[in-house]
Amino acid sequence: MKVFAGTTDTDVVGKIENKVLNPYGDITNSSGGLGLLITNFLRLFFVIAGIFAFLNFILAGFQYITAEGDPKKLQQAWNKIWQSLLGLVIMVISFALAAVFGHLIFGDPLFMLQPKIYTPL
């Protein structure tokens, strides 16, 4: 007997799936382990690098403002600004290249950006 479209009278709350691991274990990033650890370290590294670049921009701006026309201090401030900007550009380009190569080689742009590292349980 159908109650609603696609359901029966015994299907009140939907299907409950058993999420028990297969005998060999789930060996992808979703199970945790080494793959998830490496992915989390990379994410943490990029967040810290972004925060460092932001703080470096602020300090370089302060250094530029307080240089008072001294060419040596102005040059140091500009060098700091350019180095921070170059670091951010390298990070963005690395993500873009990983997406392009992932699409060209594997057919999925996120293949290299969301790796599945196979590890034992």
VMD Tcl script that builds the backbone (N, CA, C; Angstrom):
set m [mol new atoms 363]
animate dup $m
set s [atomselect $m all]
$s set {name element resname resid chain x y z} {
  {N N MET 1 A 0.834 -1.173 0.000}
  {CA C MET 1 A 0.000 0.000 0.000}
  {C C MET 1 A 0.887 1.248 0.000}
  {N N LYS 2 A 0.649 2.197 -0.890}
  {CA C LYS 2 A 1.431 3.431 -0.971}
  {C C LYS 2 A 0.773 4.521 -0.149}
  {N N VAL 3 A 1.581 5.188 0.678}
  {CA C VAL 3 A 1.081 6.285 1.488}
  {C C VAL 3 A 1.345 7.607 0.771}
  {N N PHE 4 A 2.589 7.833 0.398}
  {CA C PHE 4 A 2.984 9.000 -0.388}
  {C C PHE 4 A 3.709 8.488 -1.615}
  {N N ALA 5 A 3.994 9.374 -2.534}
  {CA C ALA 5 A 4.685 8.964 -3.752}
  {C C ALA 5 A 6.049 8.391 -3.404}
  {N N GLY 6 A 6.284 7.163 -3.750}
  {CA C GLY 6 A 7.582 6.540 -3.554}
  {C C GLY 6 A 7.776 5.900 -2.189}
  {N N THR 7 A 6.785 5.947 -1.297}
  {CA C THR 7 A 6.929 5.331 0.014}
  {C C THR 7 A 5.826 4.302 0.226}
  {N N THR 8 A 6.029 3.443 1.180}
  {CA C THR 8 A 5.015 2.467 1.541}
  {C C THR 8 A 4.634 2.679 2.990}
  {N N ASP 9 A 3.649 1.949 3.457}
  {CA C ASP 9 A 3.208 2.127 4.836}
  {C C ASP 9 A 4.249 1.639 5.845}
  {N N THR 10 A 5.180 0.792 5.425}
  {CA C THR 10 A 6.231 0.331 6.334}
  {C C THR 10 A 7.450 1.258 6.301}
  {N N ASP 11 A 7.466 2.184 5.362}
  {CA C ASP 11 A 8.591 3.108 5.194}
  {C C ASP 11 A 8.199 4.462 5.777}
  {N N VAL 12 A 8.120 4.559 7.107}
  {CA C VAL 12 A 7.628 5.767 7.753}
  {C C VAL 12 A 8.706 6.846 7.813}
  {N N VAL 13 A 9.905 6.506 8.263}
  {CA C VAL 13 A 10.954 7.502 8.450}
  {C C VAL 13 A 12.073 7.392 7.437}
  {N N GLY 14 A 11.946 6.534 6.451}
  {CA C GLY 14 A 13.001 6.362 5.473}
  {C C GLY 14 A 13.834 5.139 5.775}
  {N N LYS 15 A 14.886 4.967 5.024}
  {CA C LYS 15 A 15.749 3.806 5.203}
  {C C LYS 15 A 16.906 4.148 6.124}
  {N N ILE 16 A 17.271 3.206 6.943}
  {CA C ILE 16 A 18.424 3.352 7.822}
  {C C ILE 16 A 19.520 2.463 7.258}
  {N N GLU 17 A 20.636 3.087 6.931}
  {CA C GLU 17 A 21.744 2.335 6.362}
  {C C GLU 17 A 22.737 1.971 7.446}
  {N N ASN 18 A 23.287 0.782 7.344}
  {CA C ASN 18 A 24.304 0.324 8.279}
  {C C ASN 18 A 25.643 0.889 7.832}
  {N N LYS 19 A 26.265 1.696 8.662}
  {CA C LYS 19 A 27.527 2.350 8.314}
  {C C LYS 19 A 28.734 1.599 8.869}
  {N N VAL 20 A 28.590 0.301 9.135}
  {CA C VAL 20 A 29.696 -0.494 9.653}
  {C C VAL 20 A 30.729 -0.662 8.547}
  {N N LEU 21 A 31.994 -0.601 8.913}
  {CA C LEU 21 A 33.065 -0.741 7.933}
  {C C LEU 21 A 33.054 -2.132 7.322}
  {N N ASN 22 A 33.498 -2.189 6.081}
  {CA C ASN 22 A 33.644 -3.502 5.473}
  {C C ASN 22 A 34.800 -4.236 6.161}
  {N N PRO 23 A 34.987 -5.543 5.906}
  {CA C PRO 23 A 36.031 -6.290 6.622}
  {C C PRO 23 A 37.437 -5.703 6.474}
  {N N TYR 24 A 37.680 -4.974 5.371}
  {CA C TYR 24 A 39.005 -4.415 5.146}
  {C C TYR 24 A 39.112 -2.979 5.640}
  {N N GLY 25 A 38.022 -2.397 6.095}
  {CA C GLY 25 A 38.043 -1.029 6.589}
  {C C GLY 25 A 37.875 -0.037 5.463}
  {N N ASP 26 A 37.440 1.125 5.813}
  {CA C ASP 26 A 37.306 2.216 4.862}
  {C C ASP 26 A 38.663 2.896 4.778}
  {N N ILE 27 A 39.295 2.853 3.602}
  {CA C ILE 27 A 40.686 3.290 3.512}
  {C C ILE 27 A 40.845 4.641 2.839}
  {N N THR 28 A 39.822 5.475 2.856}
  {CA C THR 28 A 39.937 6.801 2.257}
  {C C THR 28 A 40.040 7.853 3.353}
  {N N ASN 29 A 40.114 9.118 2.934}
  {CA C ASN 29 A 40.223 10.223 3.877}
  {C C ASN 29 A 39.069 10.281 4.857}
  {N N SER 30 A 37.896 9.790 4.462}
  {CA C SER 30 A 36.725 9.920 5.323}
  {C C SER 30 A 36.865 9.118 6.612}
  {N N SER 31 A 37.754 8.127 6.627}
  {CA C SER 31 A 37.911 7.328 7.839}
  {C C SER 31 A 38.897 7.944 8.807}
  {N N GLY 32 A 39.571 9.009 8.414}
  {CA C GLY 32 A 40.555 9.629 9.287}
  {C C GLY 32 A 41.931 9.070 8.987}
  {N N GLY 33 A 42.721 8.938 9.994}
  {CA C GLY 33 A 44.045 8.362 9.831}
  {C C GLY 33 A 45.036 9.328 9.223}
  {N N LEU 34 A 46.022 8.765 8.562}
  {CA C LEU 34 A 47.136 9.534 8.010}
  {C C LEU 34 A 46.684 10.518 6.929}
  {N N GLY 35 A 45.773 10.103 6.057}
  {CA C GLY 35 A 45.322 10.980 4.982}
  {C C GLY 35 A 44.651 12.235 5.501}
  {N N LEU 36 A 43.773 12.067 6.480}
  {CA C LEU 36 A 43.088 13.219 7.061}
  {C C LEU 36 A 44.070 14.097 7.824}
  {N N LEU 37 A 45.039 13.488 8.476}
  {CA C LEU 37 A 46.054 14.244 9.205}
  {C C LEU 37 A 46.861 15.131 8.256}
  {N N ILE 38 A 47.303 14.577 7.138}
  {CA C ILE 38 A 48.089 15.344 6.166}
  {C C ILE 38 A 47.238 16.468 5.574}
  {N N THR 39 A 45.983 16.170 5.229}
  {CA C THR 39 A 45.094 17.192 4.677}
  {C C THR 39 A 44.884 18.322 5.675}
  {N N ASN 40 A 44.674 17.984 6.937}
  {CA C ASN 40 A 44.472 19.021 7.951}
  {C C ASN 40 A 45.727 19.847 8.178}
  {N N PHE 41 A 46.912 19.220 8.126}
  {CA C PHE 41 A 48.156 19.978 8.248}
  {C C PHE 41 A 48.315 20.951 7.081}
  {N N LEU 42 A 47.987 20.522 5.867}
  {CA C LEU 42 A 48.090 21.424 4.718}
  {C C LEU 42 A 47.125 22.598 4.848}
  {N N ARG 43 A 45.897 22.323 5.270}
  {CA C ARG 43 A 44.933 23.409 5.458}
  {C C ARG 43 A 45.422 24.377 6.527}
  {N N LEU 44 A 45.925 23.843 7.630}
  {CA C LEU 44 A 46.445 24.686 8.704}
  {C C LEU 44 A 47.618 25.519 8.211}
  {N N PHE 45 A 48.501 24.914 7.417}
  {CA C PHE 45 A 49.656 25.626 6.874}
  {C C PHE 45 A 49.215 26.811 6.018}
  {N N PHE 46 A 48.209 26.596 5.145}
  {CA C PHE 46 A 47.764 27.675 4.278}
  {C C PHE 46 A 47.048 28.770 5.058}
  {N N VAL 47 A 46.326 28.408 6.092}
  {CA C VAL 47 A 45.679 29.427 6.931}
  {C C VAL 47 A 46.733 30.255 7.651}
  {N N ILE 48 A 47.735 29.590 8.223}
  {CA C ILE 48 A 48.808 30.302 8.926}
  {C C ILE 48 A 49.584 31.187 7.953}
  {N N ALA 49 A 49.836 30.688 6.745}
  {CA C ALA 49 A 50.548 31.494 5.746}
  {C C ALA 49 A 49.742 32.726 5.358}
  {N N GLY 50 A 48.436 32.590 5.221}
  {CA C GLY 50 A 47.590 33.742 4.904}
  {C C GLY 50 A 47.582 34.765 6.027}
  {N N ILE 51 A 47.484 34.297 7.268}
  {CA C ILE 51 A 47.506 35.209 8.418}
  {C C ILE 51 A 48.862 35.903 8.515}
  {N N PHE 52 A 49.937 35.151 8.282}
  {CA C PHE 52 A 51.277 35.732 8.314}
  {C C PHE 52 A 51.422 36.812 7.240}
  {N N ALA 53 A 50.922 36.541 6.030}
  {CA C ALA 53 A 51.013 37.540 4.959}
  {C C ALA 53 A 50.205 38.790 5.315}
  {N N PHE 54 A 49.012 38.597 5.901}
  {CA C PHE 54 A 48.188 39.737 6.303}
  {C C PHE 54 A 48.900 40.584 7.351}
  {N N LEU 55 A 49.464 39.934 8.362}
  {CA C LEU 55 A 50.200 40.674 9.395}
  {C C LEU 55 A 51.441 41.348 8.819}
  {N N ASN 56 A 52.081 40.680 7.873}
  {CA C ASN 56 A 53.256 41.254 7.229}
  {C C ASN 56 A 52.879 42.510 6.446}
  {N N PHE 57 A 51.721 42.500 5.774}
  {CA C PHE 57 A 51.244 43.694 5.079}
  {C C PHE 57 A 51.011 44.835 6.059}
  {N N ILE 58 A 50.396 44.539 7.188}
  {CA C ILE 58 A 50.132 45.580 8.189}
  {C C ILE 58 A 51.435 46.156 8.719}
  {N N LEU 59 A 52.393 45.295 9.052}
  {CA C LEU 59 A 53.678 45.774 9.573}
  {C C LEU 59 A 54.449 46.561 8.514}
  {N N ALA 60 A 54.381 46.113 7.271}
  {CA C ALA 60 A 55.069 46.836 6.198}
  {C C ALA 60 A 54.425 48.198 5.966}
  {N N GLY 61 A 53.105 48.266 6.050}
  {CA C GLY 61 A 52.420 49.554 5.920}
  {C C GLY 61 A 52.808 50.499 7.045}
  {N N PHE 62 A 52.860 49.977 8.263}
  {CA C PHE 62 A 53.285 50.789 9.396}
  {C C PHE 62 A 54.729 51.256 9.214}
  {N N GLN 63 A 55.574 50.350 8.727}
  {CA C GLN 63 A 56.978 50.700 8.488}
  {C C GLN 63 A 57.080 51.764 7.391}
  {N N TYR 64 A 56.228 51.671 6.375}
  {CA C TYR 64 A 56.229 52.657 5.294}
  {C C TYR 64 A 55.778 54.027 5.807}
  {N N ILE 65 A 54.755 54.026 6.650}
  {CA C ILE 65 A 54.236 55.293 7.186}
  {C C ILE 65 A 55.259 55.962 8.094}
  {N N THR 66 A 55.959 55.178 8.891}
  {CA C THR 66 A 56.910 55.740 9.849}
  {C C THR 66 A 58.303 55.944 9.260}
  {N N ALA 67 A 58.470 55.700 7.973}
  {CA C ALA 67 A 59.798 55.850 7.357}
  {C C ALA 67 A 60.233 57.309 7.287}
  {N N GLU 68 A 59.311 58.226 7.247}
  {CA C GLU 68 A 59.583 59.661 7.220}
  {C C GLU 68 A 60.511 60.075 6.083}
  {N N GLY 69 A 60.341 59.441 4.928}
  {CA C GLY 69 A 61.113 59.836 3.760}
  {C C GLY 69 A 62.503 59.231 3.674}
  {N N ASP 70 A 62.908 58.426 4.627}
  {CA C ASP 70 A 64.218 57.779 4.591}
  {C C ASP 70 A 64.199 56.706 3.491}
  {N N PRO 71 A 65.042 56.874 2.449}
  {CA C PRO 71 A 65.001 55.932 1.316}
  {C C PRO 71 A 65.292 54.483 1.716}
  {N N LYS 72 A 66.165 54.299 2.680}
  {CA C LYS 72 A 66.496 52.932 3.096}
  {C C LYS 72 A 65.295 52.257 3.760}
  {N N LYS 73 A 64.597 52.975 4.641}
  {CA C LYS 73 A 63.425 52.412 5.319}
  {C C LYS 73 A 62.266 52.193 4.336}
  {N N LEU 74 A 62.130 53.132 3.394}
  {CA C LEU 74 A 61.088 52.972 2.386}
  {C C LEU 74 A 61.338 51.731 1.528}
  {N N GLN 75 A 62.580 51.521 1.148}
  {CA C GLN 75 A 62.932 50.348 0.339}
  {C C GLN 75 A 62.683 49.063 1.117}
  {N N GLN 76 A 62.998 49.039 2.412}
  {CA C GLN 76 A 62.745 47.859 3.242}
  {C C GLN 76 A 61.247 47.570 3.329}
  {N N ALA 77 A 60.448 48.621 3.483}
  {CA C ALA 77 A 58.994 48.438 3.554}
  {C C ALA 77 A 58.448 47.904 2.234}
  {N N TRP 78 A 58.895 48.463 1.114}
  {CA C TRP 78 A 58.433 47.973 -0.183}
  {C C TRP 78 A 58.863 46.531 -0.417}
  {N N ASN 79 A 60.071 46.183 -0.004}
  {CA C ASN 79 A 60.527 44.791 -0.145}
  {C C ASN 79 A 59.630 43.841 0.650}
  {N N LYS 80 A 59.262 44.252 1.852}
  {CA C LYS 80 A 58.394 43.423 2.687}
  {C C LYS 80 A 57.016 43.277 2.043}
  {N N ILE 81 A 56.494 44.355 1.482}
  {CA C ILE 81 A 55.187 44.300 0.813}
  {C C ILE 81 A 55.244 43.370 -0.391}
  {N N TRP 82 A 56.264 43.511 -1.211}
  {CA C TRP 82 A 56.380 42.670 -2.403}
  {C C TRP 82 A 56.605 41.201 -2.055}
  {N N GLN 83 A 57.374 40.922 -1.026}
  {CA C GLN 83 A 57.592 39.531 -0.626}
  {C C GLN 83 A 56.300 38.891 -0.121}
  {N N SER 84 A 55.507 39.645 0.629}
  {CA C SER 84 A 54.223 39.126 1.098}
  {C C SER 84 A 53.280 38.885 -0.073}
  {N N LEU 85 A 53.232 39.845 -0.979}
  {CA C LEU 85 A 52.375 39.707 -2.150}
  {C C LEU 85 A 52.813 38.526 -3.014}
  {N N LEU 86 A 54.106 38.356 -3.187}
  {CA C LEU 86 A 54.627 37.240 -3.971}
  {C C LEU 86 A 54.279 35.897 -3.319}
  {N N GLY 87 A 54.366 35.822 -2.012}
  {CA C GLY 87 A 53.992 34.592 -1.308}
  {C C GLY 87 A 52.527 34.247 -1.511}
  {N N LEU 88 A 51.645 35.252 -1.425}
  {CA C LEU 88 A 50.222 35.004 -1.658}
  {C C LEU 88 A 49.955 34.580 -3.099}
  {N N VAL 89 A 50.626 35.216 -4.043}
  {CA C VAL 89 A 50.445 34.858 -5.450}
  {C C VAL 89 A 50.916 33.433 -5.704}
  {N N ILE 90 A 52.016 33.036 -5.110}
  {CA C ILE 90 A 52.508 31.666 -5.272}
  {C C ILE 90 A 51.507 30.666 -4.707}
  {N N MET 91 A 50.898 30.984 -3.568}
  {CA C MET 91 A 49.888 30.084 -3.002}
  {C C MET 91 A 48.687 29.948 -3.934}
  {N N VAL 92 A 48.206 31.056 -4.477}
  {CA C VAL 92 A 47.049 31.017 -5.369}
  {C C VAL 92 A 47.387 30.267 -6.652}
  {N N ILE 93 A 48.570 30.526 -7.210}
  {CA C ILE 93 A 48.983 29.846 -8.435}
  {C C ILE 93 A 49.137 28.348 -8.199}
  {N N SER 94 A 49.630 27.952 -7.035}
  {CA C SER 94 A 49.775 26.520 -6.760}
  {C C SER 94 A 48.416 25.835 -6.729}
  {N N PHE 95 A 47.393 26.482 -6.141}
  {CA C PHE 95 A 46.047 25.907 -6.159}
  {C C PHE 95 A 45.506 25.836 -7.581}
  {N N ALA 96 A 45.715 26.902 -8.355}
  {CA C ALA 96 A 45.214 26.926 -9.737}
  {C C ALA 96 A 45.887 25.852 -10.579}
  {N N LEU 97 A 47.201 25.708 -10.448}
  {CA C LEU 97 A 47.914 24.686 -11.215}
  {C C LEU 97 A 47.484 23.281 -10.802}
  {N N ALA 98 A 47.264 23.074 -9.513}
  {CA C ALA 98 A 46.793 21.762 -9.053}
  {C C ALA 98 A 45.430 21.445 -9.657}
  {N N ALA 99 A 44.556 22.443 -9.753}
  {CA C ALA 99 A 43.234 22.220 -10.345}
  {C C ALA 99 A 43.347 21.950 -11.843}
  {N N VAL 100 A 44.203 22.706 -12.539}
  {CA C VAL 100 A 44.365 22.512 -13.983}
  {C C VAL 100 A 44.961 21.137 -14.271}
  {N N PHE 101 A 46.028 20.768 -13.577}
  {CA C PHE 101 A 46.643 19.458 -13.807}
  {C C PHE 101 A 45.714 18.325 -13.393}
  {N N GLY 102 A 44.964 18.524 -12.324}
  {CA C GLY 102 A 43.991 17.511 -11.928}
  {C C GLY 102 A 42.933 17.305 -12.996}
  {N N HIS 103 A 42.501 18.399 -13.623}
  {CA C HIS 103 A 41.506 18.284 -14.683}
  {C C HIS 103 A 42.103 17.643 -15.938}
  {N N LEU 104 A 43.316 18.055 -16.311}
  {CA C LEU 104 A 43.932 17.528 -17.529}
  {C C LEU 104 A 44.311 16.057 -17.392}
  {N N ILE 105 A 44.870 15.684 -16.263}
  {CA C ILE 105 A 45.385 14.323 -16.103}
  {C C ILE 105 A 44.306 13.355 -15.619}
  {N N PHE 106 A 43.513 13.778 -14.630}
  {CA C PHE 106 A 42.575 12.858 -13.998}
  {C C PHE 106 A 41.120 13.130 -14.348}
  {N N GLY 107 A 40.834 14.244 -15.020}
  {CA C GLY 107 A 39.465 14.560 -15.392}
  {C C GLY 107 A 38.640 15.174 -14.269}
  {N N ASP 108 A 39.268 15.481 -13.142}
  {CA C ASP 108 A 38.566 16.072 -12.004}
  {C C ASP 108 A 39.440 17.176 -11.429}
  {N N PRO 109 A 38.995 18.440 -11.470}
  {CA C PRO 109 A 39.824 19.535 -10.963}
  {C C PRO 109 A 40.134 19.420 -9.469}
  {N N LEU 110 A 39.272 18.765 -8.717}
  {CA C LEU 110 A 39.496 18.655 -7.271}
  {C C LEU 110 A 40.309 17.422 -6.893}
  {N N PHE 111 A 40.740 16.645 -7.890}
  {CA C PHE 111 A 41.460 15.405 -7.594}
  {C C PHE 111 A 42.714 15.661 -6.763}
  {N N MET 112 A 43.477 16.667 -7.123}
  {CA C MET 112 A 44.719 16.955 -6.403}
  {C C MET 112 A 44.484 17.873 -5.212}
  {N N LEU 113 A 43.366 18.600 -5.189}
  {CA C LEU 113 A 43.086 19.520 -4.094}
  {C C LEU 113 A 42.414 18.825 -2.910}
  {N N GLN 114 A 41.761 17.701 -3.160}
  {CA C GLN 114 A 41.140 16.917 -2.100}
  {C C GLN 114 A 41.632 15.481 -2.236}
  {N N PRO 115 A 42.892 15.244 -1.874}
  {CA C PRO 115 A 43.467 13.918 -2.115}
  {C C PRO 115 A 42.850 12.855 -1.217}
  {N N LYS 116 A 42.811 11.644 -1.742}
  {CA C LYS 116 A 42.435 10.485 -0.946}
  {C C LYS 116 A 43.688 9.645 -0.813}
  {N N ILE 117 A 44.284 9.698 0.331}
  {CA C ILE 117 A 45.524 8.987 0.582}
  {C C ILE 117 A 45.167 7.653 1.172}
  {N N TYR 118 A 45.526 6.586 0.509}
  {CA C TYR 118 A 45.161 5.248 0.964}
  {C C TYR 118 A 46.140 4.774 2.011}
  {N N THR 119 A 45.582 4.421 3.138}
  {CA C THR 119 A 46.394 3.959 4.257}
  {C C THR 119 A 45.730 2.744 4.873}
  {N N PRO 120 A 46.489 1.924 5.576}
  {CA C PRO 120 A 45.836 0.830 6.304}
  {C C PRO 120 A 45.040 1.395 7.470}
  {N N LEU 121 A 44.200 0.578 8.056}
  {CA C LEU 121 A 43.380 1.037 9.166}
  {C C LEU 121 A 44.258 1.683 10.176}
}
mol reanalyze $m
mol bondsrecalc $m
mol representation Tube
mol addrep $m
